[in-house]
Amino acid sequence: MDLNYFKDKLFDLLNDSEGLKIADLNADEQNNLLTVKTEDGNIFEIAFRQVETGET
């Protein structure tokens, strides 16, 4: 799985979630960031980077 696929799937998962009460999602593709604003006004930022594990 590559990083872009993972980011897209996580975005879809959060976007479709009813239990988290998300008011807004903002994907910053340039900086590999996802900003999540909840209905109660909290803002969370998720930073993406792929880590090499050394496994094949």
N, C-alpha and C positions, 0 to 999 in steps of 0.2 A: 504494500500500500504506500502510495507517495503522499507527501505533505499536503498538496492541494486537494487530493481526494478526501483526506482526513478532515481538513478544514471545512470542505463543502458538506460532508456528512454531519459533522458536529453542528454546523449552522442550521441544517435542515432539522436535526433532532431538537435543538433549542427552539427553533421557530414553530415547530409542531407541538411543543409541550404545553399542555394546559395547566399543569400543576405548579409550574414555576412563576406564573403571573408576570411574564415578560412584557414590558411596554414597548421596547424598541431594541433592535439588533443593528449594529453597524459594523460592517466588515471593511477593514482597511487592508486591502490586498498588498499594497506597496510595502507596508511595515509588518505584515503578518500578525495583525491584531484584530481581535473581535471585541467590541464593546457591547455590554449587555446592560440595559437599563430596566429595572424592575418597576412594577406599578407603584411600589411604595417610595420610589425616588432613589433607591440605591443604584450605584453604577459600578460595574465590575469590568475589568479588562483582562482578556485572555490573550497571552502572547504565544505564538506558535514557532517552534523550531524543531527540526528533526535531529535526533541524537543518534549517532552511529553506535551500534551495539557490538560490532565486530563479528556478529553471527552471519552465516551465509544462508 
